[in-house]
Amino acid sequence: MSVTQVAEDDFQANVLDNEIPVLVDFWAEWCGPCKMIAPVLEQISDEYEGRMQVVKLNVDEAQQTAFRYNVRSIPTLILFKNGQVEMQVVGAQPRQQITRMLEEKL
């Protein structure tokens, strides 16, 4: 399963109401570190298929949602489980650190 895009108008359905946990990558097209972690998130999406979904939300296009979750720096990764924030990571982190934190929360 690959990383999919979500928008502000489908965030509720695709993230908050999702039956499985969802890792949201808050990013922007102009963000260098966001582009650096994109391949890592693709790998994580494949590795956790069926256990978790990985989606991207462009903060330039979804400013209200970014504000609601206090996203002040990107990339920011937020894990949602049953509609609640379970974990938040700011900045481009190594794959091992991201997966270690995910394993603690899943």
N, C-alpha and C positions, 0 to 999 in steps of 0.2 A: 504494500500500500504506500502510495507516495503522499507527500505533504500537500494538502489542499488549501486553497485560499478561502477565507470567510470574510464577510463584510459586516458592517454594523447592523444591517437589517436582518441578517440571518444568524447573528451571534447567539441569540437566545436558543434557537432550535438546534444549531450545530454544536454548541459548546455547553451551555448551561443545562439544557434538557437532554443531553446525550447520556445514554445508559452506561457507557464506558468512560473512563477518565480521558480528558483531552488536554494535551500540552499545546498551549498557544504561544506562538512566536510573534511578539509585537516587534515589527520591523518597519523599514522604509527603504525605498529604492536607492536613495543616496547614501545609505549607511554601509561603510566598508566592513566593519565587524559583523554586520548582519549577513553579508554575502559570504564571509569566512565560515560562519557556522552552518550555512544552508546545507552543504553536503553531509555534515554531521547529523543534522536533523532528518535528512532523508534516510540515513543508515538507521537511526533510532526508530523512525517510522516503520521501516521494514522489520527490524528486530522485535518490536513490540506489537506487531500486527495482531489484532484480536484482543489484546489486553489494554491497548491505549491507542488513541488517535492523535496525530500531530497536524496542526493547522497553522496558517500564517494569517496575521491581521495587520494590514498596512495602516500605521498610525496616522499618516497624512490623510487617509480616506476615512478613518474611523476615530476621529479625535474625541468624541464623547465617550466611547468605550475605553480608550486609553486613559482618559481623565478619570473615569469611574474606578479604574483599577490602579490609579496612582502611578502610571507609567511615565517616568520623567526622563529616562535614559533608555536607549535601545542599543543592542537587542535586549529585550526583557522576555524571559520565558516564565509563563505561569501555568501551573498544573491545576486544572479544575477537576474535582471529583464530586459527583452528585450536586453540581451547581455551585460548589464552594471552592475557594482558593485553598489548595493544599500545600503549595510550594511556589516560591518566586525566586528567580535567579536573574540578576542584572549583569549584563556584559557577556562577551564571548568567553565561554568556559570550555575547557577540554572535555572531550566526549566522556572520558572515564568519570569525571566529576558529575556531569549531568546524569549519567546512567546510575551512579551510586545514589544520588539524591532521589531519582525516580524509584529505584528499588526499595528505598525506605518508605515511600508513600503509596506504592501500588499494592 
